[in-house]
Amino acid sequence: MITQNISETLETNYMPYAMSVIVSRALPEIDGFKPAHRKLLYTMYKMGLLNSAKTKSANIVGQTMKLNPHGDITIYETMVRLTVGYNALNTPFVDSKGNFGKVYSRDMAYAASRYTEAKLSKICQELFRDIEENCIKFVDNYDGKMKEPTLLPVTFPSILVNSTQGIAVGMACNICGFNLEEVCKATIAYLDNPNIEIKDYITAPDFPTGGILLYNAEELNQILSTGRGSFKLRALYERKENCIEITEIPYTTTVEAIIDKIEDLIKSGKIKEINDVRDETDLNGLKIAIDIKRGIDVELLMKKLFKMTPLQDTYTCNFNILINGSPEVVGVKRIIEEWYNFRKTCIIKKCNFNIEKMNVKYHLLEGLQMILLDLDNAIAIIRNTRDDKEVVPNLMETFSLTKAQAEYVSEIKLRHLNKQHILDVLKDLQKLTVEIKKLEIIITNEKKLKQTIKSELQNICKLNPSIRKTKVLTINDEENHIIEDYKLKFFLTNSNYLKKIPLSSLRNSGEQRLKEQDFIIQEFETTNKSELLIFTNQAKVYKIKTNEIEDCKVSQLGVYLPGLLNLDNGEMILYICSTCSYTETIVVVFEDGKISKIPLSLYQTKTNRKKLINAYYSKSKCIYINIVNENNTIKLIKANKNIKICKVNQLTTKLKRDAVGEKIFSNKKPVLKVEIN
């Protein structure tokens, strides 16, 4: 048996795979494409599908396999997502014909590649502009028989225009799309002044499925500046008599997922205002029809549906892209900066390539200008030289030409050896001089370079008008408004079952149903708009909104908290409290006789976090937690019957949740019981 070091084995065998997935598969580069997309689009470009008629998708897939060996199905799926028909991109790169399915449908499958046709869309001119002018690097394909580009010389920040998702090893990316015109204008503004505020030019993300984005300035500013954050999308609906028609849905969900959830709510009795829900999507576009009962408040019903179904969903952003081969999570301004550096390099390489070509032509025309001084002698040399091999050397010697110039002159057709034609050709010398100077100025003058890029962006806006599809709606804290509020009572049992029973149904009810040998250990009243804090023996607190727990009857067992909260093995619930304002105070009593007085405000978070660690001091066993007021008296009883009494107002309020408590008992006997009066 051979013994191996696990660290070395992982590094040797797993790390190359992980790096390959990160760098060569899952994350996009600054041109906005993953390798699979780039290989497909470049293949279509080489097939002449930029300006020609559509061809069968199967033909495109077959040709792409010369660059991408991962199989025809994978290639076709990649192509489907790039098409106009699938509707997944704000700016589709593939003009399609046939059934390519829809991004908003789970069950609407795309047709096989032999039935569909495609070509590159008009915007792809901006992806491949200058690609033949040595502006980007080419490498060998997998078998070394072809060349392929490492990046595409995109003339606009395409990475910001279309949504991109990818899962690598140990990291992922989720980039939301923005409006093409807004991105171009923001880039132009950045080129004029790198200190601009991106939010002044980019309103919010934009999606091809439309819908409504709930605008929160703080959240969106965080996304624009850091590349991380989330925002909410909701469906667009219209009221028609006793029917609600959904015509646009969040980008993150599907028609089938929405209908399934609504049907589940109807069957469970949680939604009683709906008679029927059905998919009426046709050639005119998406439509979900919801038949409602007479006299129903549509606005209130829709608020419930937004709360309980994917008609309102959250999009989480993670702008993780490859910059110079390394993954980085960056904000929008940094992406524009990196794209500018990339595009600047492309233009400089293109200019150098063209200058080199023009210099070659200029050099040849200089030779032609020199023989113009004695054209008859040049003709005589060519005519009187016996051996073809001697023509070039004789011209070089007579007119002091270089070999390239002499060969160029010797190849000129006889009919072109007239003064007028030569004078016309020599006019190109002046034009070439002007063009070379222009290109040299662009290379050396960053202001001219920026102006070139700005002209390209302005031209894109002009030729590709982009209308915002996702509407923006500012809503201030409406979530709490749509929750139905009523008084209720919670019961916690020893077996960790939690019952939420409205007070209205608790009156005149029978005996509480419990599991065998189970009993109630805590009960308290609250409202449906409160929040629960659930403390466990592992110094953790779980937060859950009261309205997220289902109502039940006394004849039901309730919800099983370890399953709902996904508690760890051995983790036990010690105490539950409810709050609406986080203004209350709790005391935590420990076995060693210490007491911590902690304001609930220390458990309040700006984000909707579900679990907090270090909820209290963890180096001594916690035996008691409760909400108190300043006038309460705490009685500690030890195993040896010793008793200590202290007032809550005598305790110091802690500034940290896990701060060490105040010592009440000095001897080592453990505290067994706590009473509060």
N, C-alpha and C positions, 0 to 999 in steps of 0.2 A: 504494500500500500504506500503510495507516494503522498507525503505531506506537503501542502501548499499554503503559503501565506495568503489569507483571504484578501488583504488590502492590495497586495501585488497582483493577485489574480483578477480582482475587479478592475484595477487600473489598466491591466494589459488587455483584458477581453471586453470590458463593458465601456470604458471611456472612449475608444474609437467609434463605437456605435453611437454613443450619446452625442459626441461632437458632430458626427455625420448628420444625425437627425436635426440638431440645432442649426448647423451652418448650411446644410445642403438639402433641407426638406421643409421644415416647419415654419421658419421665420422669414419674413420678407426682407429684402434689402432696400436701399434708398431709392431704387427705381420703382418700388411698389410691388414687385413680383417675387414669388417663390420660384425656384428652379423649374418646377413642372409647368407653371404658367408661361415662363420665359421661353422654354423649349418649344411649347406648342405654338405660341404667337410667332416666334422666329421661323418655324417651319412653314407656317401659313404665309409669311412674308416671302420666303424663298420660293414658294409655290406660285407666287404672283397673284395672291388673293387680295391684294390691297386695292387694285383697280380693275380686276376682272370679275367675271360672273361667279356665282356660287358653285361649289363642287360638293360631292357627297361627303358627309362627315366621316364615313369609313375610310375614304381616300386620305383625308387629313390625318386621321388616327394612325393609319399605316405608315405615312411618311414621318410622323412624329416619333415613331418607334426607333428611327435611326439615331435620334438624340436621347430618347427616354425609354429605357428598356423595361419599365415597370409594368407593362401589360396594357392591352388595348382598352379594357374596361376602365382602368384608372385614368388613362389619358382622356377617354370620352367624358367621364364624370368631371374632370377638370375643365374640359371645353364647355360642357353644359352650363357650369356656373358663370362662365364669361359671356354667355349669349344674351342678346336682347330679349329672347323669348322667355328665359328663365326668370328674368327680372330681379336678380340678386344684387346688381351693381347700379350705382348712380350713373356711371358712364360705361356702358357695356363695350367690350372690345371686339366682340364677334357678332356680325350681322347674320341672323339665323332664319331658316325657313323650315317649318315642320313643328312637331310637338316636342318641346324641350322641357315639359313640366313647368311647375311654378314654385318659387321659393316659399310662398305662403301656403302650400298644400303638401301634406305628408303623403297622401295617397295618389296624387296625380303624377304618375311615373312618366319619364321621358321615353320617346320612341327609340328603337335601336338605331345605331349609327348608319345602317344601310338605307334608312328611310328619310333621314334628315339631310339638309344642305346648309352650308355656311361659307362665309368669307369674312375678311377683316372689315371692321366698321371704319367709318370716315376718320374718327379720332385717332386711329392707329397711325395715321401719317405723322402725328406728333411723337409716337413711340419710336419710329424708325428713321426720323429725319436725321440726316448726317451719318447714318450708320455705315455707309460705304466710304466715308472720308476719314477712316482711321481714328475715329474719336473715342472708341472703346476697345477694350482688350478682347481678343478671341482666344479660345483654348480648344484643344482636341476634344472630341466627343469620347464616349466610353470605349470605343474600339480603335480610336486614332485615325479614322477614315474621313472624318468631317471636322469642320470648325464650327464653334458656336460661341455666341457672345456671353461674357460673364455678367454684363448688365446691359440694359437697353438705354439709349441716350434720350430719355424722355424730356420733353421741353416744358413740362409742368409737373408740380409735385403730385404725381398720380397716387402715391402712397396715402395721401390724405383724402383723396376723392372717393375711393371705394372701400367698403368694409372688408376687413381681412381677419380671419381666425386661423389659429394654428396651435397645435399641442406638440411640444418638443419633449425632451427628457429633463425633468426638473424645472421646466419653465414653459410658459405659453404666451401667446399674444392674442389680443382682441382689440382691433382698431376699428373705430366707428367711421363711417363715411361722412364727408362734408360736401357742401355745394361747390361745384367746379368754379363758378364765377367768384364766389366768396374767397376760395383758396387762392385763385390767381390774383385777385385784388389785394389780399393780405400779403402775398409774396412780393408784389410790386411795391407796396407800402414799406415792407421790410427792406427792400433794396434801396429805397430812398432814405430810410431811417431805421437802423437796427434796434432802436430803443422803443419801438411802437408797442402798444398794447394790442395783442392779437384779438382780444374780445371786442375791440372796436371795429373789426373787419369781418370776423367770423361769428355769426349770431349763435349758432348751435349746430350739432350734428344733423345730417340729412340722410334719409333712407328712401330707397326706391318704392317701398310699400306704403309710403306716406304716414298716416296716423298723426297723432298729436304728441309733441314733446312737452312735458311739464317742466317749465323753466325755473331753475333754482340758480341764481347768479353765483352763489358760493360754490356749489357743486361743479358747475360748468367751468368756472375760472380755475378750479383745481385740476380738472381734466386738461384744459388748454395749457396750463403751466407745468404740470408734472407728468401727464400721460396716464394718470391713474384716477379712478373715481367711478361713479355710476350716476345714472339718471333714469327717470321713468318715462315710458312710452305708453300711450293709450290709444284705443281704437276711435275711429270717427263714425258717428252714427247719425241717423236721421229718423224722425218720427213720422209715420204715415198711418193715420187712423189708429187701428188697434194692432199696429205692427211697428217694430223697430228694425231698421235696416242698417247693418254694419257694412260699410263699404271700404274701410281701410283699417288694417290691424297692425299691431306692433311687429317690427322686423324679427323679433326673437321667437315668435310663436307661429302656429299654423291654424287654418280653419278647423281642422279636425280636432285639435287639442282644445280649442275654445268650445266647440259643440259638445264634445265628450264631457267637459267639466260642467257645462250648464245642465246637461241631462242628468248628471250625478246629483247636482244640487236640487233639481226638480224631484228626482226619485226619493231623496232623503228628506224632503219636506223643508229644506232650508230656504228655498225660493218657491213661494206659492203664487206669485203674480204672473207666471208664464204658463201658457197653454201648450206651446210647441216651439221648437227651434229646428231650423233646417238650412242646408247649404244650397243656395240658389246661384252659385257662381256659374257664369256662362261666358260666351265670347265677348261680352261687354265688360267683363271684369269681375272682381270679387264681390260677393254679397252673401251675408248671413242674415236670414229673416227670423225674427223672434216675435211670435204671436203672443200678445199679452191680454189679460182680462180687462173688462171695462172698468173705467174709473180709477185706473192705476196711475200713480204719480211716476211718470217716466223718468224724470231726473233722479228721483230717489232710488228707483230700481236700477238705473245705470250705475249709480254710485256703489250700490251693493255688488253689482256684477264686476265693476272695476276692482273692488276689494277682494272678491272671492274667485275670480277667474283670470285667465291670461289676457283678457281684454285690456288689462293694464299690466305691464311687465317691466322689469328692470334690466337695463343694459349696462354691463360692467366693462369698463375700459382698462386696457393694459397695453400701452403703446410700446411694445417690446420689439425692436427691430435690429437688424444687423448693420452696424456702422463700422466700416473697415474690417469686416469679418468678425466683430465682437458684438454679442447681444447687449443692448442697452435699453432701459425704459426712459423715454424722453418725452418732453412736451412738444406742442405744435411749433413753437418758435424755433426750438432746436432742430426739429425735422426740416423746417424751411431753410435754416442755416446750412445744415448738412447737404440738403438737395442743391442749394446754390453753389456750394463748394464742388459738388459732383458735376453740375451743369457747366460751371466755369472751366473745369478741367476738360470737359468734352469740347467746348468751343475753342479752347486754346489748342488742343490737339488737331481739331478740324482746320483751324487757321494755319497751323504749321504745315499740315498736309497740303493744303491748297497753295501756300506760298512756295513750297518745294516744287509742286507741279508747275506753277507759273514761272518760277526761276528757270526750270528746264526749258520751257517754251520760249522764254525771254532770251535765253542763251542761244537757241537755234535761230531765232529771228535776228539776233545781232549778227550772226554769220551771213544771213541772207542780205542784211543791210550792207555788209562789207563788199559782197560781190556786185551790188548795184553800182558801185563806183566804176567797175570795168566789166560790164555784163558780157560784151562781145568776147573778151579774153576768156571768161569763164566757160562760155559755150565752146570756144575753140579748144580749150584744154580738154573738155569732155569729149569733143568730136575727134580730136587728133591723137588721143591716148590709145595705144594699141591694145593694151591689156586692161580689162575691167578692174583688176586689183590695184592698178596704178592711178586710177581716177582720183580716189580719195587722198592719197599722199600728195599728188600734184596740186590739188586744190588747197590742201593744208599749207604746202610750201609757198605757193604763189600769193595767197591771200591771208596768210597767218591765221588760219582757222584751226579750231580744235577738231579732233576726229569726229565727234558727234555733229558739229556744225557742217563739216565737209560731207558727211554721209547724208545729212538732211538736204543739202543743196543738190547733191548728185541724184537724189531720188525725185526731185521736182520734175513734173511732166513738162515736155517741150512746149506745149501750148501755154503753160503758165510762165514761161520765161519772157515775158514782156514787161516793160517798165510800169505800165498802169497797174497790172495785177500785183506786181511786187510792191508798188507804192501803197496799194490798198492793204496788202498783208502787213506792211510795216506800220500802218496806223495802229495795229494791235500792240505795238511796242509801247506807245503812249498809254493805251488803256491798261496794259499789264502793269506799267509803272504805278499808275494811280491805284489799281486794285491791290497790289502788293503793299503799297504804303498804308492803305486803309486797314488791311489785315494786321499789319505790324502795329498799328496804333491800337487796335482792339486788344492785342496780346499784351501790350505794355501799359495800357491805360485802363485801370479798373472801372473808371466812370463810363468809358465807351463799352466795356464788357457788360456792365450792368444794364446799359441802355439797350444792348442787343438782346439780352434776356428779357427785359421788360417789353420790348417790341414783340417778341415771340408770345409772351403771356397775353398781351393785349390782342394779338391776332387770334389766339385760341378763344378768348371771350367773345370776339366778334363773330367767328365762324361756328362756334359751338354754344349758342345761347342756352343757359341752364336755369330752369325754373325750380325754385325750392319746392320739394314734394311734402316734406314733413312740416306741419304747422307748429308754431311755438305758442304755448299758453302759460302765462304766469299765474300760479296758484299759491297762495300763502296759507300754509298749514290747514288745508282743507280735509286732511285725512281724519282728524279728530271730529270734524263736523259731520262726517257721513256715518259715524258709528252710532248705532242705536243705543241709547243710554237707559239703564234701569237699575234698580237695586237688586242685589243678590247676596247669597251667602255661600262661602266655601267651607268644605269639610275635608280635612286631611286625616287619613287612617294610618294605623301602624304599619300596614303593608304597602304604604306609599301610593294609595289610590286617592285621587283628588276629585271631589264632586263640586260642580258649579251649579247651584240651584237658584233660580229667580225667586225672590221673596213671594211673588204672587202665586207661584205654584207650590211653595213650601207650606203655605197656610192650608189647614184642613187636610194635610197629606198624612199618609200612614207612617209606619215604622221604617227607619232607615235600613236599606238592604246592604249587608256587608258580607265579605267572605267569612268562612268558618274560622273562628278564633281571632278575627280581626276586630279592631275597635277604633273609635275616633280619638285622635290625640290633639287636634287643633281645629277650631272653627272661628270664622270672623266674617263680618259684613263689609261689603265694598260696593262699587258701581262697575258697570260694564266698560267704562272709559278709564279705568285704573290700570296700573301695571303691577305685576307680581314679582317679588324678589325671593328666590328660593335658595336658602343657604344649606350647604352640605358639610359633612365632616372633613372634607378635604380642602377647606378654606376656599371654596369656590361659591360664586353666587350666579344663578341662572335667572335671566330676565325674560319674561314673557308677558305679552299684552293680554289683559283679561278677555277681550273680545275674540282672541284667537283660540280660546278654549270653548269647546262645545257645551251648551246647556244640557243638563240632564235632570232626571227625576229622582226622588228618594228611592224608587224601586230599582234604580240602576247602580252599577258599581262605580261608575265614573271613569276618568282617564288614569292610566297607569303611568306615573311620572318617570320612573327610570327608563321606560321605553320612549316616552315623548322627549325627554331631555338627553337621551343617550348617555346615561351615567356610566362611569367606569366601574369595574369590579370592586366591590367593597365600599363604594361611595353611598352614603346614606343621607337622607334629608333630615335636617335638624329643625328648621323653622321656615315659615312662609309669612311674608308681610305684604301688604298692598299699599300703593301710594299713587297719588295723582300729581303731586307737586314736588316731591323729594324734600320736603321741609321737616320731616320727622327725624327723630333720633333713636338709635338702638343702643342697647348695652350687650356686650358679649362677655360672659363669665367663663373663666377657665378653671380647670381642676386644681391648679396650683395656687388659687386664691386671688388671681389678678382679674381686674375688670377693665374693659375698653369701652369708652363712650364715643360712638361714631355717628356723625351726621349722615343721613341717607344721601345728601347731596354728593358725597364722595363716590356714590355708585351710579350717578347720572352721567350719561355719555351723549356726545353730539350725534354719533352714528348709532344705528340700530343694532348694537352688539347684543348677542344672546348669552354670552358667558364671560365672566370676569374671574381672573385668578387673584390670589392674595387678597381674598375678601376680608380676612381678619388675621390676627397673629396666629401663626401655625405651629409654634414650638411647644405649645402646651395644649392638652386636650380641651376642646370646647365642650361645655356641658349645658350651656343655656344661652339663648338669644331672645330678645323681646324688644318691642317698641316701648319707649318710656317717655314721660314728661319730667320737667325739672322738679316737680313736687313729690315724685315717687320715692319710696324707701326700699332699699334692696337688703334682704336678709340672707346671709350665707351660713349654711349649717354644715359642719364638718363631720367626719366619721366618728370622732371622739365626742360628739354632741356640742362642741364649742360653736358659739354663734357670734357672728360679726354683723353689725348693721351700719349702713351708710346712706346718705342722701345722694340722689342723682346730681343735684346742683353742686355737690362738693367734689364731683369728679371733673377732671380736665378733659375738654373736648379734643379729640385727636385730629390731627391734620392729615394723617395717612391712614388708609384702611387697615394696614397690617402693622401699625405701631404697637409697641409693647404696652400692655395695660398697667394700671396702677395696682400695687401690692396692697391687698386688704388684710389677708392673713399672713403671718410670718412663719408659723410652724409648717412642717412638711406633710401633715395629714391632708389627704385630698378632700376637696369640697364635694359633698354628695348631693346637696339640695339647695335650690335657690327659690326665694319667694319675693314677690314684688307687691307692695301695697301703695 
